[in-house]
């Protein structure tokens, strides 16, 4: 595994993580001008689609959390989508999430401490899938959960 560039807690990239930061990472003002948040959300949706076999777009997800951000007092920072596929004994219930996060310096925890768009998925029922978490790292997000 490789350590995430700029990480203060030595976060190790997993197979479900992707680093879109420039080399070297952009400064705060430059990161706002060349915002990669939309690209990161698109990649998270593409990864969810590939992992689940579902055809997805962010418009199918419901906003489950908002926060104060650069775009206003109610910026969406977490989205959720649930769907059941199959029938009867072969029914599968998928839960998918996308979120934006920027953990402040010095905050405790074992997750990444760099701005990122995160994604999670899991499935219950027939042929269950344990929860998988992934991150698309960028220099800047407009709001954080």
C-alpha positions as CSV (number, residue, x, y, z in Angstrom):
1,X,0.0,0.0,0.0
2,X,1.0,3.6,-0.6
3,X,0.6,6.5,1.8
4,X,-1.7,9.3,0.6
5,X,0.2,12.4,-0.4
6,X,-0.2,15.2,2.1
7,X,-1.8,13.0,4.7
8,X,-0.9,14.0,8.3
9,X,-2.0,10.6,9.7
10,X,-0.2,8.4,7.1
11,X,-3.4,7.2,5.6
12,X,-2.7,4.2,3.3
13,X,-4.5,4.1,-0.1
14,X,-6.6,1.0,-0.7
15,X,-7.6,-0.6,-4.0
16,X,-10.9,1.4,-3.7
17,X,-9.1,4.8,-3.4
18,X,-7.9,7.2,-6.2
19,X,-5.8,10.3,-5.9
20,X,-6.7,13.1,-8.2
21,X,-4.5,15.7,-6.5
22,X,-2.0,17.5,-8.7
23,X,1.7,16.9,-8.0
24,X,2.4,18.9,-6.0
25,X,-1.2,19.4,-4.6
26,X,-2.8,22.8,-5.5
27,X,-3.0,25.5,-2.8
28,X,-6.4,26.4,-1.4
29,X,-7.0,29.4,-3.8
30,X,-5.8,27.5,-6.9
31,X,-7.8,24.4,-5.9
32,X,-11.0,26.5,-5.8
33,X,-10.3,27.8,-9.3
34,X,-9.6,24.3,-10.7
35,X,-12.2,22.4,-8.6
36,X,-12.2,18.7,-9.3
37,X,-15.3,18.0,-7.0
38,X,-17.6,17.3,-10.0
39,X,-15.0,14.9,-11.6
40,X,-14.6,13.1,-8.3
41,X,-18.4,12.6,-7.8
42,X,-18.6,11.3,-11.4
43,X,-15.8,8.8,-10.7
44,X,-17.5,7.7,-7.5
45,X,-20.8,7.0,-9.3
46,X,-18.8,5.2,-12.1
47,X,-17.1,3.0,-9.4
48,X,-20.5,2.3,-7.8
49,X,-22.0,1.3,-11.1
50,X,-19.1,-1.0,-12.0
51,X,-19.2,-2.7,-8.6
52,X,-22.9,-3.2,-8.4
53,X,-23.9,-3.7,-12.1
54,X,-26.5,-0.9,-11.6
55,X,-26.9,2.0,-14.1
56,X,-26.6,5.0,-11.8
57,X,-26.6,8.8,-11.9
58,X,-26.3,11.2,-8.9
59,X,-29.8,12.5,-9.7
60,X,-31.2,9.1,-8.5
61,X,-29.7,9.6,-5.0
62,X,-31.5,11.4,-2.2
63,X,-29.7,14.2,-0.3
64,X,-29.3,12.9,3.3
65,X,-27.1,15.6,4.8
66,X,-26.3,19.3,4.0
67,X,-23.7,21.7,5.5
68,X,-22.7,25.3,5.2
69,X,-20.3,25.6,2.3
70,X,-18.9,28.0,-0.4
71,X,-22.1,27.7,-2.4
72,X,-24.5,28.6,0.4
73,X,-25.9,27.6,3.8
74,X,-27.4,24.3,2.6
75,X,-24.8,22.6,0.4
76,X,-25.5,18.8,-0.2
77,X,-22.6,16.8,1.3
78,X,-24.1,13.3,1.5
79,X,-26.3,11.3,-0.9
80,X,-28.0,7.8,-0.5
81,X,-29.6,5.4,-2.9
82,X,-31.4,2.1,-2.0
83,X,-32.8,-0.4,-4.5
84,X,-33.9,-4.0,-4.5
85,X,-33.0,-6.2,-7.4
86,X,-34.3,-9.7,-8.1
87,X,-37.3,-11.4,-6.6
88,X,-38.2,-13.8,-3.9
89,X,-35.2,-15.8,-2.6
90,X,-32.9,-14.1,-5.0
91,X,-33.8,-10.5,-4.0
92,X,-30.8,-8.3,-3.2
93,X,-31.1,-5.0,-1.4
94,X,-28.4,-2.5,-2.3
95,X,-27.5,0.6,-0.3
96,X,-25.1,3.1,-2.0
97,X,-23.7,6.3,-0.5
98,X,-21.7,9.3,-1.8
99,X,-20.3,12.0,0.5
100,X,-17.9,14.9,0.5
101,X,-15.5,15.4,3.5
102,X,-12.6,17.4,4.5
103,X,-11.3,16.3,8.0
104,X,-9.8,19.3,9.9
105,X,-6.2,19.1,11.0
106,X,-5.7,17.3,14.3
107,X,-9.1,15.5,14.2
108,X,-8.9,11.9,15.6
109,X,-10.0,8.9,13.6
110,X,-8.7,6.2,11.3
111,X,-10.1,7.6,8.0
112,X,-8.4,9.9,5.5
113,X,-7.4,13.4,6.5
114,X,-7.5,15.0,3.0
115,X,-10.4,16.5,1.1
116,X,-12.2,13.7,-0.7
117,X,-15.4,12.4,-2.3
118,X,-16.2,9.1,-0.6
119,X,-18.4,6.3,-1.6
120,X,-19.8,3.2,0.0
121,X,-21.9,0.2,-1.0
122,X,-23.2,-3.0,0.5
123,X,-25.8,-5.5,-0.3
124,X,-28.1,-7.7,1.9
125,X,-30.2,-10.7,0.9
126,X,-29.2,-13.1,-1.8
127,X,-25.4,-13.2,-2.3
128,X,-24.7,-10.4,0.2
129,X,-21.8,-8.0,-0.2
130,X,-20.0,-6.6,2.9
131,X,-19.6,-2.8,3.1
132,X,-16.9,-1.4,0.8
133,X,-15.6,2.2,1.3
134,X,-13.6,4.1,-1.3
135,X,-12.3,7.7,-1.7
136,X,-11.5,10.0,-4.6
137,X,-9.0,12.5,-3.2
138,X,-8.9,16.1,-4.4
139,X,-7.3,19.3,-3.1
140,X,-10.6,21.0,-2.2
141,X,-14.3,20.3,-1.6
142,X,-16.9,23.2,-1.3
143,X,-18.4,21.8,1.9
144,X,-17.8,19.0,4.4
145,X,-20.0,16.7,6.4
